[in-house]
Amino acid sequence: MDPRAVVESMLRPDLRGRTAYGAPQLDVPVALNTNENSYPVPDAVVAAMTRAVEEAARGLNRYPDREFVRLREALAGYLSRSGTTVSADQVWAGNGSNEVLLHLLQAFGGPGRTALGFTPAYSMHPIITTTTGTAWVDGMRGGADAGRFDLDADGTVAQVLEHRPDVVFLCSPNNPTGTALGLDVVEAVHDATGGLVVVDEAYAEFARPGTPSALTLLQGRPRLVVTRTMSKAFALAGGRLGYLAADPALADALRLVRMPYHLSTPTQAVALAALSYADLMLETVGVVKDQRDRIVDALTTMGLDPVPSDANFVLFGGLADSHETWRALLDRGVLVRDVGIPHYLRVTAGTPEETTAFLDALAALVPTHVGAAS
Ligand SMILES: *Cc1c(COP(=O)(O)O)cnc(C)c1O
């Protein structure tokens, strides 16, 4: 019998026939498809990481600090820079915020429970949810008073009351639309549910001035969680370090589901070194935001339809056949993301040179690729 058929027959029924998450990892001159920071880690930080890992290497015969105390302190210190004081016991971390989200679903979801998100949003939210046997409900964006991809309090609360989920996902700024949420929506959703509210703020550092973080709402709300990552603004996607801030009681509960010693000694050492150079690691955020705004302006001029963005990427509509345009850009050495929304593509804001390459390639295509009004 075909081994694939044997494996398929053993799989959990709800996993049969599914395909794994897979943004293409292609070797192209201009990779603008996974919202990484295009700038390499600065030399001074590379040196600090190398020293830290070398020191740690001798102790690798021992398990790492299971409670990653120093890392939690450093992450709390970093979050507190925004003006909202966060303490180390409010912080939890994992190998990427995806693992932190998994811990949340393992602890607060599971068979017989439901999670609600508002689509289009981060494609991993439903994948992580269903992996834990939690049912997923696809809510909708764009209420009566809301713009195209916005969420308003009334529309969101109505969906929460309809589905009574155990977990609600909000994403701000939202991937793939770039849209930030008003805190009124977070508060309204929190008050409408008796369950967990997760605000995924992976792109918080790119938000335009005046965009509030849900960190400011944590005090007195033990059902609220804010997740962050070092993968985007912090330019450490390969380091795999994501984290959350919540009530200490909630962070403590996640110790029930994590694998012991889940954060390796090298992971903790590298993340700590990066955090000790936070200003340097974040130095490119301003350039990236400028490129994002440049993309929005240029695409508007081209007659395309970009969505205003508070992240390091831009979702744009107005394409006749988005997959066709995706292919044509790839033929010109520019990899962007087809997020599965007809007539739209998503592009990451990279270096000025990468942005120029993308805009030039797209400008050459526009005369034949512009289409269907969005
Ligand atoms: C990129 C991204 C993440 C980050 O995942 P990591 O596992 O931390 O690399 C989380 N949430 C959203 C919405 C993202 O776009």
The ligand as an ORCA input file, in Angstrom:
! r2SCAN-3c Opt
* xyz 0 1
  C       4.345     37.394     11.402
  C       3.212     37.323     12.355
  C       3.374     36.723     13.591
  C       4.749     36.283     13.992
  O       4.948     34.982     14.146
  P       6.282     34.501     14.850
  O       5.934     33.090     15.187
  O       6.482     35.355     16.068
  O       7.397     34.638     13.867
  C       2.331     36.725     14.485
  N       1.156     37.293     14.158
  C       0.972     37.887     12.990
  C      -0.308     38.559     12.700
  C       1.979     37.902     12.044
  O       1.783     38.473     10.854
*
